[in-house]
Amino acid sequence: FVAYRGQTELLGPLRKIELYEMGWNLKDGLRECLVAAAPYGGPIALLKGHYRRSPSARPQLEIYSSSGLPLASFPWKSGVVKQLGWTVSDDLLCVQEDGTVLVYDLWGGFKRHFSMGNEVSQSQVLETKIFHSPYGTGVAILTGALRFTLATNIDDIKLRRLPEVPGLQEAPSCWAVLTQDRQSKVLVANGSQLFILDNTACTPVTPPGLSPQASSIVHMCVSFSYKYLALLTDSGHVWMGTSNLKEKLSEVDTKIKTPPKQMAWCRRPKSQQPSAVVMWDGLLIVVGECKETIQYHLDDDSVLVPELDGVRIISGTHHELLQEVPGACEEIFKIASMAPGALLLEAHKEYEKESQKADEYLREIKEQSLLSEAVRQCVEAAGHEHEPETQKTLLRAASFGKCFLSNFPPEQFVSMCRDLRVLNAVRDYTVGIPLTHTQFKQMTVQVLIDRLVYRKLYPLAIEVCRYLKTPEYQGVSRVLKHWACYKVQQKEESDEVIAKAVSVKLADAAGISYSEIATKAYESGRTELAIKLLEFEPRSGEQVPLLLKMKKSPLALSKAIESGDTDLVYTVVMYLKNELNRGDFFMMLRNQPVALSLYKQFCKHQEQDTLKDLFNQDDDHEELGNFYVKASYKDQRLEARVALLQSAVDEYYKAKNDFSAKTTEDEMRLLRFQRKLEEEKGEQLVGFSLHDTMTTLLSVGLHKHAEQLYKDFRVPDKRFWWLKLKALAEKEDWEELEKFGKTKKSPVGYLPFVEVCIKHHNKYEAKKYVSKVTPEQKVKAHLAVGDMEGAAEAAIERRNESEISTVLSRCSATTDHLLMERLNRAKATAVKK
Amino acid sequence: MSTIQTEAAVYSAVQSVVGSLHMAHTEWKDAPGLPDFSLLKRLARDQLIFLLEQLPGKKDLFIDADLMSPLDRIANVTILKQHEVDKLYKVELKPIVSSSDQLCFLIRPRIQTVKWISDLVNADKVAGRFRRYKIIFTPQKFYACETVLEEQGVYGDVTTDEWNFYILPLDDDILSLELPEFFRDNFLEGDQRWVTTAGSALRLLQSVYGSFSKVYGIGRCAKMVYESWRELMEDGEQRTRQPEFAKVFLVDRDVDFVTPLCSQVVYEGLVDDLFRIKCGSVEFGPDVTSSDKSIKVMLNSQDKVFSEIRNEHFSNVFGFLSQKAKNLQTAYDKRRGMDIQQMKAFVADELKGLKQEHRLLSLHIGASESMMKKKTKQDFQELLKTEHSLLEGFEIRECITYIEEHINRQVSMIDSLRLLCLLSITENGLLSKDYRSLKAQYLQSYGIEHLLTFANLRQLGLLEEQQAGETLTVMESKVGKLVNDKTVGKLTDAFSSLAKKSNFRALSKRLALVPKSGEEYDLRVPRDMAYVFSGAYIPLSCKLIEQVLERDGWTGMEEVTRMLNGQEFAVTGGSSSSEARSKTDAQRIVLVMFLGGCTFSEISALRFLGKERGCRFIVVTTAITNSSRLLEALLDNSA
């Protein structure tokens, strides 16, 4: 049983190809059915018995493939449907009377619904048209209030209410949607008047050369490309022209004055012969440029489906394609054609018969050097043929012709063979996508694969991908992903079985995103399966968003950390912060140091108080102490500072850090002391370190106060001596310095005394202390005051080689000649020792 | 050339210096050529221009202060103006005065800055002012920043972009990420956000210069960076081109804290310590230029004078420079006795070069004079001596006394801290008694805020108190009651070296980081990398690199890595075919990435190592660091 028979019937410049004998079994044919068939050989939807409005007999919605194989069937339970239509991605749109549009997939599964707006639902839908444009699928509605509402893309709904049509009292006789200048417009006929409605205005237009006898335009249709327009008048004339109404192509009298059922353009791209098809009950008329019309009878109620390169006619029993005969086919198959392709075909036929005539034909072509043209014609014609036998004959002829050409590029031939193999496969009755080659090229392989996937024809899709060598990422992997997404929704199988099946099938496919599949599983309520699938996801970052969605926050957090992507960790942390109560949130962070430190960084700048809470939660008194200390020196007011420091002290004690506690207490004392002095003496002191405070006090002569600090704060003797030394020298109070030096034995020794005097260029004073310096520092002291003799003496006395060298290096050869000799001698003995 | 040589013969005293430099120079020629890194700058510039053009029309540009210098190396003001940047401002986190309707912010992804921008936008909103705002984050944006925009309610008002300016080539062999905050964020705060940045930088290098045959590393961060890099590689397409580097070595700064804490004595390092090299250029003050104004100089291999002295111990530099000056004079003197024609040729060909050299020479002489003035002073010598004692582990008590005095006299806040840290690391922590007393003194000198600094240092393990309960302390206090102070010190030293397992000591012993004392070390003819620290210490980081490259992995270094807390790895990269080309130039180029910064001393040491081994090192660092920068990053005494 071969359902697809390429019975071709020639109708003048057109041909009618039988695509399928329909597989469905419709009792009443298409009578009383609302029918919608998707372009590009898409599915067919029928709503049976929708005219009967009784609650007991619900209409039945049925979906079939183009070959009439059932895909879905269910009773319609929603409101009254005014119109059915398909989107560019093969979703079914059901427009209800109240303006609600329900979206179903081609398996009859409900996807979503949307409304066409309040105005529509109030005044009800009168008529609807579903249209396609580069922006997607659109819906246009004529409401009961005789106003048009339009949405250009149902995936991104922006409702537009078009301006009023002047003088419109009742439903217009006909209307159509046009896409012009990147805008969707409505063309309305009110009697003999024609208007174009766009966003802003309603413009009356006149088709050039429309016969005056018409009093009303009763039907109109726009071509697939929106370029051409056909109008049918009540006088039975069909006017054909460009849709911008600037040019008339022809006008033909059908001689039938009853309104038709349907009208459609039938032309192929770049064709010079526009023709439109008008259908009445049982009659089909094709009108073209010439005055003649072609008529033929329809046995059955039928539906016209306009296509890019023709019109499909679907009846209760058959499915046919009516199209203009493609140029190449015409050239070859025309009776007594002398076109090179025709000759080549003939040559090949003779060759098969092993007849010498083959050579004659071939010679004839070659003489005109048209052989490559002949091959091209055959290849092209093969593409337009539906019957595989014809395709083969033509391709064989082309291949035969190629043998006699030395450098004919093979690409066209090869790709045509490939394309045809794919096309024949999808045209198969069981698949039921009757694409023409022109449609296939327009649609692209990508989209074809999508459609196969959508029809769950996964093995075929994969075959096609492999056969056409589609890159794995866009081809096989994509199909497998869709398969997996479908697989995880199969309720009857267990999680384990599915997870295993998915992982086995997808194992070595490149670029598979397991997280997407897992998302699907989760959406169909299978959380456990989703988690299992996520385990296969190699990029841990990809797992995170879904895990969050599934409320598996701890897992999400650890995966985010695993990914090493701090941004992801932040995402999770911020999510958790809003999702969990504070206590739980902190607890979770506590177990994840990476997240915790990230969050702390954030808090440092954004939420200081949270930082404190975090430390509190952890009983981290040490950090709390540090926190208060930090806060204290940001505060300008002394009381606040002291209070903060007191808090720090408490925390440090809690942390058993006595050292820090004591130090902080000292600081508080120091601050109070500084303030007191500031008030009394007017010296700027608050905030200084102990050392700096004492320096300041000493430099302004407040020795007593400095000494008080020295005692109160257990300042080491050495420091105090250094401080005082420096302060006195700076004031050049040499008398006081001497006195100070004598108060007790200096804890820093007396070399600093020498140095400090020298620093202030007082050699005289410096010398006073040289004698007091310890033996180890004598040399240095002598050198400091520039006493070379003394230095030499000391060095020699100590028999220290390096000291002797130091002195030597400071001697100058001219003045210290004798000294150098002595030193050198001493050095020699020192070295010997 | 001949003149220079005859001249050199006359001044035989300095000849050996020049000679060794000459030797070095010829050896360099033998080393493999380096890839052209200026490409990275071009890429960055093109992207920046593209981003600026995304905001058409006149706009004011606000730049993060620390991005100013790097930006200047990529695109100067003229280029910015060409792309309709009207006025340039430094980000100061203060209210702004700009009349432009379009504000563009070029910033590091910091929460603080983003918050400031949010405030500006909100202020404009209140004032009813409409402007367009664009934030360009470099090198990438962080989610946290966007969160701030969102929380401040300006997310919709601001457009954001990323300028993937990951790497700034500072010199032929130095690439910098210019991210000083990497160190504190990663090692102190535990914030790992920069890890991916480092990974992306490596990925960038790989995509431009080809893949690597082998990757080694040590440290937690190094490991994470490697992982992040590997993941990026897997995501992107693989390129099979001839690699321009063979090996990569990743090292965490916290593997070796000793090296950056030591005073630098190699010329380039010393210039950095004293004058602070910023983004490859330095500003010499009036004391160097011997005029009343400061001069900015680029310090890189383009500077012929500098390139010859940068790796030299500073004690050699002055001699070399004076020699150079004399040579220069001779070159000038050639003029005498020239006829017109010769003079013309001289002016045309040589004079400009000579003048240029003259200018640079006088600057470097000025710098080294100022250096000598500071560094040959008694106290610097004593400081060095203390450092060396600490490294060798001798006379620790004296060192502590020295440090104490250093603190008490308020010599230098940073230097004191540095010595404390050095003491703690080399001694594996301070005795409780010492720790408390030194800390108390430090706080007295510099204020209580440093409690926080000390907390930071402890957290990083830079300055620690030995845990109580160690028998040693108890022993010491008992002994202390019996004998006088000095003896206690000596005893303590003896005890510590016996009882404690100081990792630095053990490492130093195992890797022979500290040459035997007492041996003469001729700094003019360095025999190992120790010359960068006057022959007293071989930088641990560089020694590790040397050892791993020699062994082609970590085998035989198990004990060393154990003491460094493990986390080492060695991975053979993609193309094994590159093994076959082991003799090509690329195989002799090693990329070393320092995570958390590296010092010029380390770079000099690696250059020396490269010369010895006939290979070349390219240093990639998150920033150039030195002891001051390292410690300043850990201070917590201000805001």
HADDOCK unambig.tbl for C-alpha pairs under 7 A between the chains (distance, minus, plus):
assign (segid A and resid 564 and name CA) (segid B and resid 228 and name CA) 6.99 0.50 0.50
assign (segid A and resid 565 and name CA) (segid B and resid 196 and name CA) 6.96 0.50 0.50
assign (segid A and resid 566 and name CA) (segid B and resid 192 and name CA) 6.64 0.50 0.50
assign (segid A and resid 566 and name CA) (segid B and resid 193 and name CA) 5.14 0.50 0.50
assign (segid A and resid 567 and name CA) (segid B and resid 142 and name CA) 5.94 0.50 0.50
assign (segid A and resid 567 and name CA) (segid B and resid 143 and name CA) 5.00 0.50 0.50
assign (segid A and resid 570 and name CA) (segid B and resid 143 and name CA) 6.63 0.50 0.50
assign (segid A and resid 570 and name CA) (segid B and resid 144 and name CA) 6.52 0.50 0.50
assign (segid A and resid 594 and name CA) (segid B and resid 190 and name CA) 6.77 0.50 0.50
assign (segid A and resid 597 and name CA) (segid B and resid 189 and name CA) 6.41 0.50 0.50
assign (segid A and resid 597 and name CA) (segid B and resid 190 and name CA) 5.80 0.50 0.50
assign (segid A and resid 597 and name CA) (segid B and resid 191 and name CA) 5.99 0.50 0.50
assign (segid A and resid 598 and name CA) (segid B and resid 191 and name CA) 5.48 0.50 0.50
assign (segid A and resid 605 and name CA) (segid B and resid 111 and name CA) 6.74 0.50 0.50
assign (segid A and resid 605 and name CA) (segid B and resid 112 and name CA) 6.37 0.50 0.50
assign (segid A and resid 626 and name CA) (segid B and resid 452 and name CA) 6.21 0.50 0.50
assign (segid A and resid 634 and name CA) (segid B and resid 639 and name CA) 6.82 0.50 0.50
assign (segid A and resid 667 and name CA) (segid B and resid 448 and name CA) 6.77 0.50 0.50
assign (segid A and resid 688 and name CA) (segid B and resid 447 and name CA) 6.92 0.50 0.50
assign (segid A and resid 689 and name CA) (segid B and resid 444 and name CA) 5.97 0.50 0.50
assign (segid A and resid 689 and name CA) (segid B and resid 445 and name CA) 6.01 0.50 0.50
assign (segid A and resid 689 and name CA) (segid B and resid 446 and name CA) 5.44 0.50 0.50
assign (segid A and resid 689 and name CA) (segid B and resid 447 and name CA) 4.20 0.50 0.50
assign (segid A and resid 690 and name CA) (segid B and resid 444 and name CA) 4.96 0.50 0.50
assign (segid A and resid 690 and name CA) (segid B and resid 445 and name CA) 6.26 0.50 0.50
assign (segid A and resid 690 and name CA) (segid B and resid 447 and name CA) 6.83 0.50 0.50
assign (segid A and resid 691 and name CA) (segid B and resid 444 and name CA) 5.62 0.50 0.50
assign (segid A and resid 691 and name CA) (segid B and resid 445 and name CA) 4.73 0.50 0.50
assign (segid A and resid 692 and name CA) (segid B and resid 445 and name CA) 6.99 0.50 0.50
assign (segid A and resid 719 and name CA) (segid B and resid 408 and name CA) 5.16 0.50 0.50
assign (segid A and resid 719 and name CA) (segid B and resid 409 and name CA) 6.89 0.50 0.50
assign (segid A and resid 722 and name CA) (segid B and resid 409 and name CA) 6.51 0.50 0.50
